[in-house]
Amino acid sequence: MVLDANRLRVLVEVAHTGSIAAAAKRMSFTPPALSQQLTKLERELGCVLVERGRTGVRLTEAGRVLLEHGERVLGELRDAEAAVRATAGERPHRLSLGAFASAGKALVPSALAAFGRAQPHVRLALSDVEPPDGYGLVASGDLDLLITHRYPGVALPAVTGLHREELLVDPLLLVLPEGHPLAGAAEPRLADLVDEEWICGAPGISNRVALDTVARAQGARLNVAYETRDYEVTLALIRAGVGVGLIPRTILGAAPSGGWVHRTLAGADLAREIYLVHRNRPRDPVLTMVATLRQAARGALA
């Protein structure tokens, strides 16, 4: 038995969209027709791949295994189509990029503008993709390029069949309200900040994991009073004098000055690593966008 590639695509789309209805709309099917294709795939394999519920679907262990293979199969088929079209002299006319929110502010705008000048015939598509999501979208070819990150204390996902390169090491800086008693200290210690009200993401969010990791390492118990993953909100709260936080240098470089100061936290080598992820053997326009993003990264910390 050889699995049907179209039914594999059904499973991949259901997994990526989170529901049969959303996948059906994307694939121009009716939900019952798509559900039938999924049932046929399960019958062929003799196991349940998807558990259906009122709020969406959840892949079983067998479904997750098949999803990983299915993403790579779809990606290879798309690569094959692109290679054949290239031999006929057809140039790619679209590039899809996924990026997390703060990269979308600090790195992507200048890169998209420069890329548009270099390759005006290529239509760009940008999607918000928060880490660790996005790797499967690159594997399946739904995304040509992913900008993702890793914070201290957070593991990097596996990159089977993909290429990942470090684009930028972005220091996490302690940001204090202007006039704070520690604003004049060259490198404040975390022990000096245990009575502060911290502003950070909720438990499990990458920047919260980083803060909790360094706090445990230094034996400090911190009070996170305001939970937000949005660095613009964090900086606005710090300007108002209601707390302190850790913010990446690239965000501060693009933020209006005044109302805050930044310092390096003593005894903590804190930085988020920003990565590019794409399929192996990339061609243009991916190669041009990679080069453009490298240039943007060199200027982000200047």
MIMAR-821402 format. One record per residue (C-alpha): chain; x, y, z. Coordinates in nm, 4 decimals. Layout:
# MIMAR-821402
<"A", <X, Y, Z>>
...
//
This chain:
# MIMAR-821402
<"A", <0.0000, 0.0000, 0.0000>>
<"A", <0.1196, 0.3514, -0.0879>>
<"A", <-0.0364, 0.6374, 0.1039>>
<"A", <-0.2331, 0.8905, -0.0959>>
<"A", <-0.0480, 1.2264, -0.0967>>
<"A", <-0.3751, 1.4193, -0.1103>>
<"A", <-0.4983, 1.2483, 0.2056>>
<"A", <-0.1651, 1.3192, 0.3708>>
<"A", <-0.2206, 1.6837, 0.2868>>
<"A", <-0.5617, 1.6661, 0.4539>>
<"A", <-0.4006, 1.5496, 0.7784>>
<"A", <-0.1335, 1.8203, 0.7569>>
<"A", <-0.3884, 2.0958, 0.6940>>
<"A", <-0.6108, 1.9768, 0.9791>>
<"A", <-0.3108, 1.9764, 1.2139>>
<"A", <-0.1910, 2.3213, 1.1025>>
<"A", <-0.5325, 2.4886, 1.1179>>
<"A", <-0.6567, 2.3102, 1.4291>>
<"A", <-0.9978, 2.2088, 1.2953>>
<"A", <-1.1637, 2.0196, 1.0125>>
<"A", <-1.3795, 2.3219, 0.9229>>
<"A", <-1.0788, 2.5549, 0.8894>>
<"A", <-0.8839, 2.2979, 0.6869>>
<"A", <-1.1841, 2.2389, 0.4592>>
<"A", <-1.2166, 2.6111, 0.3908>>
<"A", <-0.8472, 2.6393, 0.3098>>
<"A", <-0.8600, 2.3401, 0.0752>>
<"A", <-1.1961, 2.4387, -0.0843>>
<"A", <-1.3688, 2.1241, 0.0461>>
<"A", <-1.6881, 2.0887, 0.2430>>
<"A", <-1.6191, 1.9777, 0.6027>>
<"A", <-1.8006, 1.6420, 0.5539>>
<"A", <-1.5966, 1.5677, 0.2390>>
<"A", <-1.2695, 1.6457, 0.4122>>
<"A", <-1.3689, 1.4430, 0.7179>>
<"A", <-1.4419, 1.1507, 0.4849>>
<"A", <-1.0919, 1.1741, 0.3361>>
<"A", <-0.9456, 1.1687, 0.6857>>
<"A", <-1.1540, 0.8637, 0.7752>>
<"A", <-1.0308, 0.6835, 0.4617>>
<"A", <-0.6717, 0.7577, 0.5599>>
<"A", <-0.7342, 0.6159, 0.9074>>
<"A", <-0.8958, 0.3070, 0.7551>>
<"A", <-0.5978, 0.2510, 0.5250>>
<"A", <-0.3587, 0.2668, 0.8213>>
<"A", <-0.5818, 0.0797, 1.0638>>
<"A", <-0.5516, 0.3361, 1.3437>>
<"A", <-0.7072, 0.6570, 1.4710>>
<"A", <-0.5106, 0.9656, 1.3691>>
<"A", <-0.7347, 1.2438, 1.4964>>
<"A", <-0.9597, 1.2764, 1.7997>>
<"A", <-1.2512, 1.5031, 1.7150>>
<"A", <-1.4019, 1.7367, 1.9749>>
<"A", <-1.6356, 2.0335, 2.0001>>
<"A", <-1.3494, 2.2832, 2.0156>>
<"A", <-1.1394, 2.1291, 1.7398>>
<"A", <-0.9222, 1.8265, 1.6805>>
<"A", <-0.6269, 1.6693, 1.8567>>
<"A", <-0.3790, 1.4368, 1.6904>>
<"A", <-0.3173, 1.0986, 1.8469>>
<"A", <0.0373, 0.9698, 1.8866>>
<"A", <0.0029, 0.7910, 1.5511>>
<"A", <-0.1280, 1.1126, 1.3990>>
<"A", <0.1718, 1.3108, 1.5242>>
<"A", <0.4106, 1.0549, 1.3787>>
<"A", <0.2365, 1.0652, 1.0411>>
<"A", <0.2199, 1.4468, 1.0528>>
<"A", <0.5982, 1.4734, 1.0800>>
<"A", <0.6430, 1.2492, 0.7770>>
<"A", <0.3551, 1.4106, 0.5895>>
<"A", <0.5015, 1.7587, 0.6288>>
<"A", <0.8304, 1.6419, 0.4801>>
<"A", <0.6537, 1.4626, 0.1931>>
<"A", <0.4558, 1.7741, 0.1010>>
<"A", <0.7686, 1.9845, 0.1246>>
<"A", <0.9564, 1.7509, -0.1099>>
<"A", <0.6689, 1.7539, -0.3589>>
<"A", <0.6684, 2.1335, -0.3574>>
<"A", <1.0466, 2.1349, -0.4018>>
<"A", <1.0101, 1.8982, -0.6966>>
<"A", <0.7511, 2.1211, -0.8603>>
<"A", <0.9699, 2.4298, -0.8095>>
<"A", <1.2731, 2.2510, -0.9563>>
<"A", <1.0814, 2.1463, -1.2679>>
<"A", <0.9434, 2.4961, -1.3157>>
<"A", <1.2955, 2.6369, -1.2788>>
<"A", <1.4225, 2.4156, -1.5639>>
<"A", <1.1515, 2.5690, -1.7805>>
<"A", <1.2825, 2.9159, -1.6941>>
<"A", <0.9979, 3.0097, -1.4608>>
<"A", <1.1048, 3.2286, -1.1701>>
<"A", <0.9376, 3.1935, -0.8288>>
<"A", <0.6890, 3.4757, -0.7847>>
<"A", <0.6024, 3.4346, -0.4152>>
<"A", <0.7877, 3.4113, -0.0850>>
<"A", <0.6152, 3.3392, 0.2458>>
<"A", <0.7845, 3.4481, 0.5676>>
<"A", <0.6861, 3.3687, 0.9260>>
<"A", <0.8136, 3.5805, 1.2136>>
<"A", <0.7427, 3.6358, 1.5820>>
<"A", <0.5946, 3.9716, 1.6787>>
<"A", <0.9009, 4.1596, 1.8047>>
<"A", <1.1094, 4.0466, 1.5056>>
<"A", <0.8313, 4.1844, 1.2913>>
<"A", <0.9028, 4.5252, 1.4451>>
<"A", <1.2824, 4.5221, 1.4741>>
<"A", <1.4113, 4.3185, 1.1780>>
<"A", <1.1449, 4.2546, 0.9192>>
<"A", <1.0373, 4.6023, 0.7978>>
<"A", <1.3800, 4.7096, 0.6698>>
<"A", <1.4449, 4.3619, 0.5264>>
<"A", <1.1146, 4.3540, 0.3361>>
<"A", <1.1770, 4.7006, 0.1954>>
<"A", <1.5286, 4.6079, 0.0780>>
<"A", <1.4071, 4.2765, -0.0656>>
<"A", <1.1257, 4.4496, -0.2520>>
<"A", <1.3762, 4.6779, -0.4203>>
<"A", <1.6014, 4.3843, -0.5154>>
<"A", <1.3263, 4.1503, -0.6385>>
<"A", <1.0140, 4.3547, -0.7181>>
<"A", <0.8582, 4.0656, -0.9132>>
<"A", <0.8264, 3.8499, -0.5990>>
<"A", <0.5070, 3.8803, -0.3962>>
<"A", <0.5754, 3.8691, -0.0240>>
<"A", <0.3502, 3.7144, 0.2410>>
<"A", <0.4143, 3.7665, 0.6138>>
<"A", <0.2557, 3.5623, 0.8947>>
<"A", <0.2743, 3.6012, 1.2723>>
<"A", <0.4230, 3.2795, 1.4108>>
<"A", <0.5147, 3.2660, 1.7788>>
<"A", <0.7914, 3.0203, 1.8801>>
<"A", <0.8171, 2.7295, 1.9061>>
<"A", <0.5556, 2.7013, 1.6289>>
<"A", <0.6414, 2.7226, 1.2604>>
<"A", <0.8862, 2.4388, 1.2007>>
<"A", <0.6162, 2.2135, 1.0569>>
<"A", <0.5002, 2.4921, 0.8266>>
<"A", <0.8532, 2.5186, 0.6869>>
<"A", <0.8830, 2.1407, 0.6509>>
<"A", <0.5583, 2.1243, 0.4502>>
<"A", <0.6497, 2.4230, 0.2336>>
<"A", <0.3664, 2.6441, 0.3625>>
<"A", <0.6387, 2.8804, 0.4815>>
<"A", <0.9566, 2.9411, 0.2830>>
<"A", <1.1397, 3.1005, 0.5732>>
<"A", <1.0873, 3.1254, 0.9490>>
<"A", <1.2333, 3.3748, 1.1958>>
<"A", <1.2211, 3.2185, 1.5402>>
<"A", <1.3970, 3.2488, 1.8751>>
<"A", <1.5218, 3.0701, 2.1830>>
<"A", <1.5378, 3.2251, 2.5295>>
<"A", <1.7601, 3.0995, 2.8144>>
<"A", <1.6047, 2.7940, 2.9762>>
<"A", <1.4019, 2.7030, 2.6648>>
<"A", <1.4966, 2.4042, 2.4475>>
<"A", <1.5295, 2.4357, 2.0700>>
<"A", <1.2906, 2.2171, 1.8658>>
<"A", <1.4349, 1.9452, 1.6438>>
<"A", <1.5108, 2.0444, 1.2845>>
<"A", <1.4796, 1.7136, 1.0988>>
<"A", <1.5147, 1.7843, 0.7278>>
<"A", <1.5515, 2.1602, 0.7823>>
<"A", <1.8370, 2.4090, 0.8025>>
<"A", <1.8622, 2.6420, 1.1040>>
<"A", <2.1202, 2.9179, 1.1411>>
<"A", <2.1763, 3.1729, 1.4138>>
<"A", <2.0933, 3.5195, 1.2877>>
<"A", <2.1450, 3.7344, 1.5952>>
<"A", <2.2294, 3.7185, 1.9649>>
<"A", <2.0035, 3.9798, 2.1234>>
<"A", <2.0990, 4.0756, 2.4826>>
<"A", <1.8215, 4.0969, 2.7413>>
<"A", <1.8702, 4.4190, 2.9379>>
<"A", <1.7310, 4.5262, 3.2719>>
<"A", <1.5040, 4.8272, 3.2139>>
<"A", <1.4215, 5.0623, 3.5022>>
<"A", <1.2110, 5.3768, 3.5296>>
<"A", <1.4093, 5.6957, 3.4949>>
<"A", <1.5073, 5.8151, 3.8430>>
<"A", <1.5000, 5.4642, 3.9930>>
<"A", <1.7458, 5.4280, 4.2868>>
<"A", <1.9440, 5.1696, 4.0850>>
<"A", <1.9438, 5.3724, 3.7630>>
<"A", <2.2954, 5.4949, 3.8398>>
<"A", <2.4376, 5.1465, 3.9065>>
<"A", <2.6589, 5.0129, 3.6270>>
<"A", <2.5438, 4.6507, 3.6713>>
<"A", <2.2625, 4.6064, 3.9251>>
<"A", <2.2368, 4.2689, 4.0951>>
<"A", <1.9236, 4.0578, 4.0900>>
<"A", <1.9461, 4.0396, 4.4701>>
<"A", <1.8928, 4.4172, 4.4771>>
<"A", <1.5674, 4.3805, 4.2831>>
<"A", <1.3740, 4.1228, 4.4863>>
<"A", <1.1411, 4.3888, 4.6284>>
<"A", <1.0561, 4.5258, 4.2846>>
<"A", <0.7362, 4.4570, 4.0947>>
<"A", <0.8450, 4.2812, 3.7739>>
<"A", <0.6724, 4.2975, 3.4369>>
<"A", <0.7030, 3.9805, 3.2289>>
<"A", <0.5125, 3.7121, 3.0418>>
<"A", <0.2912, 3.4543, 3.2091>>
<"A", <0.4407, 3.1234, 3.3308>>
<"A", <0.5588, 2.9186, 3.0338>>
<"A", <0.6128, 3.2210, 2.8078>>
<"A", <0.9734, 3.2320, 2.6868>>
<"A", <1.0781, 3.5577, 2.8569>>
<"A", <0.9236, 3.4387, 3.1849>>
<"A", <1.1158, 3.1109, 3.1572>>
<"A", <1.4378, 3.3141, 3.1100>>
<"A", <1.3650, 3.5338, 3.4134>>
<"A", <1.2728, 3.2355, 3.6307>>
<"A", <1.5871, 3.0504, 3.5174>>
<"A", <1.8265, 3.3294, 3.6184>>
<"A", <1.6354, 3.3918, 3.9411>>
<"A", <1.6707, 3.0259, 4.0436>>
<"A", <2.0396, 3.0276, 3.9526>>
<"A", <2.0986, 3.3291, 4.1785>>
<"A", <1.8659, 3.2174, 4.4571>>
<"A", <1.6362, 3.5174, 4.4172>>
<"A", <1.2581, 3.5147, 4.4625>>
<"A", <1.1012, 3.7714, 4.2315>>
<"A", <0.7498, 3.9141, 4.2292>>
<"A", <0.5999, 3.9234, 3.8798>>
<"A", <0.3107, 4.1614, 3.9392>>
<"A", <0.2191, 4.2428, 3.5783>>
<"A", <0.1975, 3.9675, 3.3174>>
<"A", <0.2309, 4.0622, 2.9499>>
<"A", <0.4306, 3.9197, 2.6616>>
<"A", <0.4092, 4.2495, 2.4727>>
<"A", <0.7348, 4.4449, 2.5089>>
<"A", <0.5708, 4.7731, 2.4092>>
<"A", <0.3263, 4.7323, 2.6982>>
<"A", <0.6158, 4.6388, 2.9276>>
<"A", <0.8077, 4.9517, 2.8333>>
<"A", <0.4990, 5.1721, 2.8754>>
<"A", <0.4475, 5.0360, 3.2274>>
<"A", <0.8135, 5.0935, 3.3125>>
<"A", <0.7883, 5.4535, 3.1861>>
<"A", <0.4910, 5.4981, 3.4178>>
<"A", <0.7098, 5.3838, 3.7075>>
<"A", <0.5065, 5.0798, 3.8031>>
<"A", <0.7744, 4.8115, 3.7643>>
<"A", <1.0938, 4.6808, 3.6055>>
<"A", <1.1605, 4.4210, 3.3359>>
<"A", <1.3974, 4.2521, 3.0950>>
<"A", <1.3702, 4.3737, 2.7348>>
<"A", <1.5782, 4.2750, 2.4277>>
<"A", <1.8248, 4.5345, 2.3020>>
<"A", <1.6696, 4.5341, 1.9536>>
<"A", <1.3351, 4.6413, 2.1020>>
<"A", <1.4957, 4.9229, 2.2979>>
<"A", <1.6842, 5.0372, 1.9892>>
<"A", <1.3571, 5.0939, 1.8071>>
<"A", <1.1712, 5.2459, 2.1066>>
<"A", <1.1289, 5.6174, 2.1809>>
<"A", <1.3786, 5.7345, 2.4418>>
<"A", <1.2845, 5.8992, 2.7686>>
<"A", <1.1267, 5.7716, 3.0869>>
<"A", <1.3478, 5.4643, 3.1184>>
<"A", <1.7106, 5.3542, 3.1474>>
<"A", <1.8676, 5.0190, 3.0698>>
<"A", <2.1455, 4.8344, 3.2448>>
<"A", <2.3213, 4.4969, 3.2160>>
<"A", <2.2170, 4.2626, 3.4940>>
<"A", <2.5225, 4.1559, 3.6967>>
<"A", <2.6195, 3.7885, 3.6938>>
<"A", <2.3712, 3.6919, 3.4227>>
<"A", <2.4710, 3.6395, 3.0603>>
<"A", <2.1179, 3.6861, 2.9310>>
<"A", <2.0306, 3.6965, 2.5618>>
<"A", <1.7726, 3.5556, 2.3258>>
<"A", <1.9047, 3.3814, 2.0169>>
<"A", <1.7261, 3.4613, 1.6914>>
<"A", <1.7346, 3.1985, 1.4163>>
<"A", <1.6420, 3.1564, 1.0531>>
<"A", <1.4877, 2.8237, 0.9504>>
<"A", <1.4334, 2.7087, 0.5918>>
<"A", <1.4317, 2.3899, 0.3916>>
<"A", <1.7566, 2.2372, 0.2699>>
<"A", <1.8804, 2.3284, -0.0788>>
<"A", <1.7093, 2.6694, -0.0928>>
<"A", <1.6934, 2.8677, -0.4148>>
<"A", <1.6074, 3.2277, -0.4836>>
<"A", <1.4128, 3.4153, -0.3624>>
<"A", <1.4847, 3.2461, -0.0262>>
<"A", <1.8605, 3.2994, -0.0619>>
<"A", <1.8143, 3.6693, -0.1322>>
<"A", <1.5849, 3.7118, 0.1680>>
<"A", <1.8324, 3.5278, 0.3930>>
<"A", <2.1118, 3.7627, 0.2832>>
<"A", <1.8833, 4.0638, 0.3360>>
<"A", <1.7895, 3.9518, 0.6882>>
<"A", <2.1552, 3.8986, 0.7755>>
<"A", <2.2231, 4.2575, 0.6734>>
<"A", <1.9263, 4.3806, 0.8794>>
<"A", <2.0535, 4.1837, 1.1805>>
<"A", <2.3963, 4.3470, 1.1576>>
<"A", <2.2297, 4.6873, 1.1831>>
<"A", <1.9815, 4.5942, 1.4570>>
<"A", <2.2338, 4.6190, 1.7409>>
<"A", <2.4326, 4.9115, 1.6005>>
//
